[in-house]
Amino acid sequence: MSKKPQTDADKRKQISVRGIALVENVTNFKRAFSRHIHYTLVKDRNVATPRDYSQTMICTVRDHLVSRWIRTQQHYYNTDPKRVYYLSLEFYLGRSLTNTMINLGIQSSCDEALYQLGLDIEELEDIEEDAGLGNGGLGRLAACFLDSMATLGLAAYGYGLRYDYGIFTQTIQNGWQVEEPDEWLRYGNLWEKARPEYTIPVNFFGRLEGSRWLDTQVVLAMPYDSPVPGYGNNRVNTLRLWSAKAPASFNLQFFNSGDYIQAVCDRNLAENITRVLYPNDNFFEGRELRLKQEYFLVAATLQDVLRRFKASRYGSRDAIRTSFETFPDKVAIQLNDTHPSLAIPELMRLFIDIAKLSWDEAWDIVVRACAYTNHTVLPEALERWPVFLFERLLPRHLQIIYEINAKFLQEVSGRWPEDNDRLRRMSLIEEGSEKKINMAHLSIVGSHAVNGVAALHSEILKKTTFRDFYELWPERFQNKTNGITPRRWLLLCNPGLSDAVAEKIGESWITDLSQLRQLEKFENDQALLLNLKKIKQENKMKLIAYLEKQQNVIIDPDSMFDIQVKRIHEYKRQLLNILHIITLYNRLKKNPNIPFVPRTVMMGGKAAPGYHTAKLIIKLFNNVAEMVNSDPIIGTRLRCVYLENYRVSFAEKIIPAADLSQQISTAGTEASGTGNMKFMLNGGLTIGTLDGANVEMKEEMGEDNIFIFGLTIEEVEALEHKGYKPREFYERNSELRQCLDQIAGGYFSPREPLLFRDLASDLINHDKYMLLADYESYIACQERVSATYNKTEQWQRMCLRNISASGKFSSDRTITEYARDIWNIETTLNKLPAPYENPLKEQEAVEAGDN
């Protein structure tokens, strides 16, 4: 594990953005590292494994967090600011080690100390498990928001669930996706701190006597806190994740009857609530366990929020606050999609049943405190829970929801008398063969602000999805275009590019990404354009080495890296990408001597385990890849690689290496997308439709710096209205027809000729997401991409313009807008006073009683 000596270039990089490693800091780090091996890991250097060293490194870095963490919470307690509570069923955090070192400004000291100890920091960083507590964009957005809230000085808390098993590990076997459990906690999680003293009871089932909820089954929620450090400001916020525990008295009747073993085994039933993350995003499954998870999160969180609100001492004469009048002035609750929407009836229950407020008082407080972010317009993704499930699981909440609905429909009726159709459309309760509760409607009615996550998406919400609600409350609807944290998605994952940027414009962009606009004046700087090309090539070589080691694939570093990484879903149109690959393959087979820009097409992403079509798309890609990659006529000009087990830490390697980013969803289906922003920030050019945040990306960078194709949302709607007939496109275009006939006829599955027939048949006869309508435009656009890639200087200039136009897409900008427009809080880049820079001195102070 010895590390190679650094080159002069490496040392210069270390000195730029990372700062100079001070001798005292290096010495202290080495001493702390050795202490943790001995006292925490109970090992010595003779028997310690690479994982031991990785865990020791985490402990040593964590020491630098602890005092900042404690002092941040003391600061909030003493100053009593308005607190933000971000409720999300998913937090897709990835790894924390490198991000923590960067945000604390200790990376260079750690690197130098480990080098002196004969260890390789990158090797140790790669051992850390990803915290994969999310499916994709929604969970990763929550993680970026946590980083930005800490960096912007907000008193913010993330609240979620501590799943024993995160998003499954994906392996590809014989071309098929195979799911394996993600045992991310197998070696423990050294970042978290269990807080059993704040364990909270959560009630399920039971019966009602009037409005009294009796004979409930109790499950305990035990919190685990993880630190969220801001960048360079000595603030450390908290992510609190709840874990389900059975109470000691669980199933007492079994103990009394002597069946002790059964009683102990049955404890698992209660603890199953946080056993596993549901691996379905953008598709709603009405499972009882999922509803339990959603209520478990909000019930535990809101009790915790009320406890903290009551206990805050600043400006309160009493030992605790007893009045809830100021609750909305001190508490902002943000619902990340409808998953935590039960916060609305639960908060009503706590205020009415426990605090004994009147309905009107309670409702006013709830609406002023809560806000709702919508993340999808896909009908199949919107949550609609069967009433019978509520009757059994949460009878008191059903009662409250009925009351909310009755009062709400009264208000609607007052505005639009005798408009029964409108009442039916807007009701929280959907009538039909099975009564269902529309959770999006509940979220809108119980919130003072509703936002979409890109300008186009927010307009769709107002014009179609929630049009009736917009007509009732236009002032509630806002847009907050998503963003990404530049700390992880540039500074951490692309140090070469970070240093090149810092050399030209300084380092202020790290907390103010709009500063990247200054790069525009360098677009004719030949040295910078050459440097960008060199950095991209280095990143490509790193990815090639990783893929060779992990997947045993060989890639041409001079080929264009054409990458599509995201969850596998029909609306994201990975099939359109595959049709392009087959088209290129057919052209090369027909005329091997045509001019051709070498291209490596990489696809990655996970399909929900029950989503058969998505899994079939993965299989088709791999079958096409097998044929393309083994054809001697094609050679290395066209290669296809499936990026197995796509996750946050893998994305950090893939994104800096991309030449082309595919964002090709049907216009009007992708709410925003954030992968598109990550590629843009790292100088990858985009081929995409005018969907989600692509629209705003084009506005920021100019239409000459992005490859746009396909139908607009207005054209999609017009084609739907007219009656879309995909077969006409199939019959009209010979190349398209050849591709689909090959898929349907078993050309790519000779051992199973009918394997992909239904995929092709569905496209020809139904084609819900209009792939065939966009095919011709997409192929022509890809030809433009190839032609431009051949013009090296023009391509590099476009890359620079992409980077310089990325400022809008920082999650710092997004969070600043949430704070200003929804939470009514001021952000600040002011630092808190630094604790002792050396944790050993801090320890001495604590022992002396000075802390």
N, C-alpha and C positions, 0 to 999 in steps of 0.2 A: 504493500500500500504506500510505498515511498513515492514522493511527489517529484516530478522533474523540475530542475531549476527554471525559474522564470526568465523569459527573454526580456530584453530592454523594452520592447513594445508592451509586454504584459505589465511591466513595472510602471510604465508611463500611464497605462490605463488605470492601474490601481491608484495612482496619485490624483487622477482627474476627478471623476465623480465620487469614487469611493473614499477619498481622503487619505492622508498619510497615516500609516500605522505607527503610533507613538510607542517608544520602547517600554515605558512603564505599563501601558495598557496590554502590550503583548506579554510581558512578564506576569502580570496579574492574571491574564487569561490562562496562561500555561499552569499557573499555580492552582487556580480554581478547577481547571480541567483534571489535573492529577488528583485533586481532593475528591472530585465526584467519582472518578473511577474507583477510588479506594472506599469512600464512605457511602456512596449512593448505589453503585453497581456491585460493590463488594468483590472487586477483581483487582488483579495487577496486570502490568503490561505484558507479562508472559502468557497469560491465558485469555486476555480480552479479545473479543471477536470484532469484526468491522461494525456489526450492529451495536455492540457495547460502546464503541467509540462514537457512533452516531447518537446514541442516547445520552452519552456523557456530554456531547456537544450541545444537545438540546437543554440539558440541565444547566450547563454553564451559561448559555445565552439567556435562559429563563431567569437566572439570578439577576441579570441586568433589568429585567422587566418588573420584578416584584415590588421594589420600592416605588417605582413610577405608578404601578397599578394601585397600590394602597393609597398613595398620595393623591391620585386622581379622584378616587372615590371619596377621600376625606374632603377634597376641594368641593366636590358636588354637594356633599352633605352640609358643608359650612355655608356655601353660597346659595343653595336651594334654587338652582336654575330650573327652567321648564325642561322636563325630560322627554326624550323621544323613545317610544317602545316599538321596535320593528318586529312584527309577528310574521313568521314565515315557517311553513312546514319543511322548507328545504334551505340549507346553507351549504353550497358546494365550495368548500374552503380550499381543497387541495392541500399542499404542504405549507407549513408555517415557518420553518427554520430560516430559510434565506430571506423571506419577506421581513421577518422580525429583525434580523441582523441589519438589513438595509434601513428599515424605519428607525432603528435605534442608533444608526451611524457607527456600528461596530464591525462591519464586515471585513474591513482591511486588517484590523487587529486580530480577528478570529483566523483569517486566512494565513497571516504571517505566523501566528502562534502554532497553528497546525502544521505549517510547512517546517517550522523549527522542530516540531515533535515527530517529523517524518510521516505525516499523514496528508492525504489528499482531500481537501474540503469538498470538491465536487463529488467524489466517491461517497463521502459520508452523507451529503445532502440527498443523494439518489436513493439512500436506504430508507429514508423517512416515508411512512405510508401516507397516501393521499387520504384526507378526510372527505370521502365521497358521499356526503349527506344531501345529495341533490341529483336530479335527472339531467339538467341542462341549463338553459339560459336563465330561468327564473331563480334557481338556487345560486348560480354563479353571480347574478346581479346582486342578490342579497349580500354575498360575500364582499363584492366590490363596494357596496354601499356602507358596510361596516367600516371598511378601511377609510373611506372618504369622511364618514361622520366623525371618526376619531381624529383624522388629520385636520378637519375644519373646526375642532374644538367643541362639538356638540355633546351634551350629556345624553348619550344614546346607549340603548341596550338592545341587543339582538335576543330574541326568544324563539327557540325551536325545540326539536326533539333529538335526544341522543340515541339514535338507532344503533343497535348492536351490529347490524349489517347494513352497509350503505348500498349505493348503486352496484349491481352485480359486476363481477369481473367477466369480461367477454373473451372467450377464446374462439378461434376459427378452426373448425375441424371438418375436413372434406368440403370446404367452401361454405359450410353452415355456421351460423352463430350458435355457440353453446354457452349457457350461463353458469357461472360458478359463484358461490357466496363470497361476498367481500368481507373478510374477517379483519377489518381495519384496526380492531382493538386487541388482536391476538397478542401483541407485545406491549399492551398498555398504551395509554396516551399521556405522555409526560407534560403536555401543555395544560391539561385540565386540572381543576381542583374541585373535589367533591365537597358539597356543602350540606351534609345531612341535617344540620341544625335548622335549615330552612325548608325541610320536607313539608309538603302540603297535601291534605286529603282531597281527592276528587271523587265525586259521586256519580254513579250510574244506576240505571233501572229504577226500581222502587215504584211507589204508587202515590196518587194525589188524594188529599182530603181538602176540598176547596182549592186553595192555592198552596197548601202545605205539602212539601215533597218529603215523603216518609219511606222508611224501610229500604234505603238505598244500599247498594254495594259499593264499598269504598276501595279505591286503589290509591296508593301513595305516589306522589310525584317528588322525586329527589333531584335537586339541581346539581349540575356540574358546570363550573364556570371556566371559560377559556379567555385569555387576554387578547385584546385587539389594539395593538399599538398604533398611534398616529405617526405620521412621518416627521421626525425631528422636532417634536413639540412637547416631549415628556408626558404626553397623555396616553393612558391605556384604558380603553373602555372594556366592557364585558359582554361576552356572548354567553348567555345562560341556556343550557340544554337540559331538558327534563328527561328523567329515566323512570319508568314505571316499576314500582316495588309493591309486593303484596304486604298488607298489614299483618302484624303478628297474630291477630285473632282470625285470620282468614279461614273460612270453613271450619269453624270451631266444632260443628256437630260431628265431623269426622274424628276429631281428637277424642270427643266424649264417647263416641262409639268404639273407640279403640283402633280405628283405621288410620294410624299415624302416617304411614307411608303414602296413602292416597291423599291425605291432607297436604303433605309437603309437595307432592307432585302437582297438585292442583294450584299451588302458588304460581306455577308457570303460566297458568291461564291469564292471570292478572298482569303478569310481567310481559306477556306477548305484545302488549300495546305498543311498546317501543322496540320490538324485536327487529323489525325490518322496514326499510324505506319502500314505499310503493313505487315500482319501476314504470309507472305510466304517466307521461306528461302529455298534455293536449289530447287526453282521452279520459272520459269520466267513467269510473266503475263504482257502482253503488254498493260497496261492500261494508258490512257492519264494522269490521276492524278499522277501516279508513275513517269512518265517522267517529269511532272511539278516539282515534289519534287526534282528530281535529278538535274534539271537545276537551280532551286531556290537555292539549297545548294551551287552549284559551283559559280553561278553568284554573290551572296552576298559575299561569302568567298573571291573570287579573287579580288573583289573591295576593300575589307578590307585588304587583303595582300598587294596590290599595295599601298594603303594609308599608311600602316605602313612602307613599304619599302622606300617610298618617304620621309616620315617625320623623319626618324631616323637621329639624328644630329651628332652622333659620326663619326669623320673622314671625314665629308662633309663640304665644305666651304659654300655651299649655304644653304639657309633656308630649302630647300627640295632638294632631289636628282632629277635630271632631266634626267639623263642617265640610261639606263637599262642594260648597259654592265656588271655590277657587280651583276645583279639580281640572277643568279644561284649560286653565291658565298655567297649570303646572304639569299637565300630562298630555302628550300627543300619542295616539295609538294608530300606527299605520298597518293596514291589512294588506299583505302581499298576496294578491289574488283572493279568491273567495274561500280558500282553505281555512283561514282563521275567522270567517265571518260569524261564527257562533259567538264571537266576542260581544256582539251587539245584544243578543238576548241574555247572555250570561252576565254582562255588566248590569243590565236591567234587573235581573234576578238578585244580584248582590245589593243593589241600591234599594229595591223595593222590599225584598224578603228579609234581608239582614240589616241594612241601615235604616229601614222604615221610611224611606222618602216617598212622596206622592208620585204617581205615574208621570205627571207633567214635569215635575222637577227632575226626575230621573232621566226622562227622555231627552230633555233639553241638554243635560250634562253629557249623555252618551253621544248625541249627534255632534256636539261641539268638540268632543274629544277624539272621535273616530274619523278616519279617512281611508279610502279604498282605492287600490291600484288594480286596474284590469289588465290582464296579460294576453288575452286571446279573443278572437272573434269566431273561432271555429265552433259551430253548434255542438258538436260531439264532446267538446271540452268543458262546456259550462255545467256547473254542478247543479243537479236537481235531485234532492233526496226524497225517497218515498216517505210519506207521512207515517206509515205503519212502523217504520224503523224508529222514528222519533217517539211515537206512542210508547214503545217498549223501552227504549234506551234513555230518552230524555223527555219524560212527559211534561215536566214543568216548563221546559223551553218551548215545547210545541204550544202550550197554553199561551205563553208570552208572544210567540210569533203570530198566533191567531189574533191576539189583541192588537199587536202592531199593525197587522194587515187591515183589521177592521177600521182603525183610526185613519190609516193611510188612504184607504178607498173612500172614506168619508170626505177627506180633503180633495181627492181627485174628482169625486162626484160634485163637490161644490164648485169646482172650476169648469167642469164639463157635464152639466146635468143631462141625464138620460142617454149618455154615451156608453151603453153597456159593453160594447165591443172594446172600448178603451179600458174599461174597468177589468175586463177579462184579460187583456194583454198585459196590464200592469200589476195585476194581483201577485202577491208573494206565493200564493197557493195556486198551482196549475191543476185544473180539473181534467178529468179524462178517465180512461179505464183504471188508472192508478193515480191517486192524488199525490202530487209532488210539491216540494218546497223549492222555489227558485232562489238559490243562494246569492246570485248576482243582484237580483231585485232587493233582497234583504240588505245587502251591503250598500246599495245606493240609498235606500230609504233611511238607513241608520248612520249615514256619514255626511259630514258637512262638505267634503270634497271628493270628487271622483276623477281619476286621471287615467288617460291612456299613456303609452310608452313610446310613441313616435307621432309626429304631426299627422301623418296619413291615418294611422290607427285611431287617434283621438277624433278625427273627423268622421271616420266610419262609425265609431260609437255614437256620435251625436246624430248622424244622418240615418243610420239604419238600426244597429243593435239595440241602442237605448234611446231611440228617438223620442218616444213618449215621455220618458223621464227628463230628457233635455228640454222638451217643451214646457214641462212643469217647473223645473229648477235649472234654467240655463246657467245661473251663477255657480252651480256646484261643479260644472264640468271644466276640466283643465287638461293641458298636455304637459308631460314631463318626459322629454326624449331621454331614453336610457343612455348610460355612459359606462366606461370601464376605468379602473384605477390605473393611472400611468406608472405607479410604483411597481406593480406586478407585471403589467403588460408592455412595459418598455425598459424601465430601469433594471428589473430583475431578469427578464427573459432575453434581453438583447443588449448586453453591456457594451458591445462594439458600437452599435448605433447610438446608444446613450452618450458615450464618450465623444463621438463625432458631432452630435448635436451640442453637447456642453462646450466643446472647443469653439464652436461658432457663436453661440448665443448665451453662454453661461448656464447656470443650473436652476434658475427661477421657474423653468417649465415644469419641474417636478411637482410643484404645488399650484402652478398656474399654467395649464397646458395651452392656453391661448397664446402664450409666448412663442409657440412654434411658428406662428405667422412670420416671425422675423427671418425664418429660413428662406422665404420667398425671394429675398434680394440676392441669394446665392445660387439662383437656378442656372446661371451661366458660369458658375465657378467650376472649371473642369476638374480641378483637384478634388473637390467635394463629390462631384458626380462619380469620379473614378473610385473614390473611397467608399461610396455607397455600394458600388458594384462589388468591390473587394469584401466588404462586410457581409453582403448577401451571400457571396460565394463561400465565405468561412462558415456561415450558418448552415448552408446547404451541406457542406462537408461534415459538419457535426451531426446533422440529421442522418446522412448516409451511413456514418460510422455506427450510430445508434441502431438504425434499422438492420444493418448487416449483423450486428451482435444479437439483437432481439428476435428478428424475424428471418434472418439468413437470406436477405434479398440484396442484390447488387443493382445500383442505380447509376446512370450516367450523370455526373455532376454538371455537365454542360447543357443538359436538357432543361426545358422549361418545367418548373415544378408547379403543376396545375392541381390545386387542392380544394376538396370539398369535405369539410369536417363538421358534423352536426348530428343530432339525433336522426335516425332513419325514419322518415315519414313521407307518405305520398305527396303531401302539399309542398314539401321541401324539394321535391322533384329530382331525387338522385337518379331516377330512371331517365330523365332527359340527358343527364351527364353520360349515362351508359349508351344512349342512342348516338351521342356524338362520338364516343369511343368506337362503336361499331362502324359508324360512317367513315371515320378515318381509316380503320382497318380495311374496310371494303375498297376504299380508294387506293390504298397502298397495294393491296392484292391485285387489283385490276391493272394498275400501272406503277410498278415498283420504282420507276425512275422519276416520278414527279418530284418537284422541289418540295421539301418537307422540313418544317422546324421540329427538331427532336423534342418530345414531350413525355414527361412522366406524370400520369394522372393518378393522384392518391385520393382515396376515399376513406373516411373513418366515421365512426359513430355507432351507437347502440340502438337496437330495435327493442321495443317493449316485448317481454317474453311471450305474451299472448297475441302479438300483432303479426299474423301469418304473412301478410303481404310484404311488410317491411323486412321480415326475415328472408323472404323469397328474393327481394331486391338485392340483399347482401350476397345471397347464393349466386344470382345472375352475374353480379359484378365479378365475383371470384371465378366463375366459369369462363366469362369473357376474358378475364385477365390471364387465366391459364392458357387459353388458345392464343391470345395475342403475344404473350411473353415467350411462348415456345415455338413461334413461327419463324423459321430462318429467313424468310423473305422480308419480314418486318424488322428483324434485328433489334438494335437498341433504339431505333427511331421512335418507337411508341412502346411504352411500358405502363403497366397498371399495378398498383400496390394497394392492398387493403390495410389500413393502419389499425391494427388490432388493439382493442381495449382503450379506446380514446378516453382521456381523462384530463384533469387540469394540468398535472405535471407533464403529460405528453404534449399537450397544447403549447406549453412553454418552449418546447423544442421544435414543434412543427411550424408555428406561426412566423417566427423570424426567418424561416427558410423558404417561405412561399413566394413564388413569382406572381401567381394568379390565384385569386380567391373567388370561388363560385358561390354566389348568393342569388339563386335562380328560382325562388318560390313564385307561385302564381300571384300576380298583383292582387293585393287585398287579403292575403292569407297570413302573412308573417306580421306579428304585431310590431316588432322592431328589429330584433336580431342584435347581438352584441359581438358575435364572432366577426362580422363584417367590419366593425370598428377596430378590432384587434389587428386584423390583417392590414388595414389602412394605416394605422399608427406605425406599423413595422415595415412600411414601404412595399406591401403586396398590392398589386392592382386588382380591381374588382371587375368581374363580368357579372351582371345582374339585371334583374327586372326593376321597374319602378315600384318597389314594395318595401314596407317597413321603413327603416332608417336609411335605406339606399337612396331614397328621394332627397333627404337632407344632406347625405354625403355628396351627392351630385351638386347640390346647391353650394356647398362649402368649397369643393375643389374645382368646380367648373366641368361642363359636360365633355370637354376634350380630354379629361384625365380619368375617365371611367368608361367602361364598355357596357352600354345599356342596350338591351334588346327586349323584344316581346310586347305583348298587349299591355296597355295601361289599365287601371281599374275601371275607367269609364268604358273602355273597349271590351273588357271582360263582361261587364254588366250588359252592354249592348248585344254581345254575342249570345249570352244566356237568354236574354229577352227574345231575341230573334229565333233561337232554337239551335243550339250548337250541334253540328253533325260531324264528329271526328272522322268518320269513314271517308268523307269528301276529301279531307287533307291526306288521308292514307292513299286514296286512289290517284290523287293529283301529283304526288311527289314520288318519283321512282326510287330515290335513295332511301326515303323514309319507309316505303313499302318493302324494300329489300331487307332493311333492318328488322322490321316487325315480323316478316315472313320467316327470317332466320330464327328469331326468338321463339315464334310459335311452332316452327317445324322441327325443333330439336337440334338445330345446327350447333348450338352451344351446350347441348346436353344429350349427346348421341346415345349414352347409356340409358337415359330416361327421356325419350323424345317428347313426352307430353308435359314435362315438368313446368315449363314456363308458358304453356299455351294460354292459360287463364290470364296471365299478366298482359300478354299481347292482345287477347280478345277484349279485355276490359278497356284498353286504350283505344282500340278501333271502334268499339260500340258505345262506350260511355265517357271515358276520359274526363273525370270530374275536375281535374286540375289543369286541363287544356294544354297538355304537353304537345299534342300534334299541331295545335294552332300556333304554338310558339317555336316549333322545330326549325322551320326554314330561317326565321330571324336569328335564332340561336346559332345555327351552323354558320351563317354569314358573319355574325359577330365574332365567333371563334376564329374565322379566317382573318378578320381585322386584328385580332389579338396576335396571331402568328406573324402577320406582316409587320406589326409594330415591334414585336420582340426582336426581330431582325435588325431594327434600327436602334442600336444600343444606346446612343446618346439621348434619343427621344424617349426611350423607355425609362432611362435613369432620371430624366427630368420629370417625367410623369410620377415616378416614385417619390421624388422630392416634394412635388406639389401635393401628393397624397399625405405625406407626413406633415407638411406645414399646415394643411387644412384640417388636421385631426383635433384641434383644440376644443371644438364644441363638444366632442364626444368623450370628455372626461366625466367620470362619475362625481367629481368635485363640483362641476357645473350643475349636474342634475340635483345633487343634494342641496346645493345652495338655493336652487329654485324651490325644492320641497320645503326647506327651512323658511324661506321668505313668503311663499304663497300659500302653504298649507299648514305648517306647524307654527308660524309666527314667531320664529326664533332668529337671532342674529348669529351668523357664523364668525369665527375668529381664527386667525393664524398665529395669535399670540401664544408664546410658550408658557407652560407652567414652570416654576423654579425647578432646576435640575436637582435630583437627589445626589448623593455621593456617586461619582462616576465609577468608583471601584466598589463592588458589592462587599468586599471584605471589610472596607472601612464602614460601610453601611451597617454591617453585622456588629461591628464594635460599638457603633452608636446605639443600635437597638439594645445590645446587652447592657450598655451604660444608662439606658432609659431616656435617651435624648431624642427618640424618633416619635 
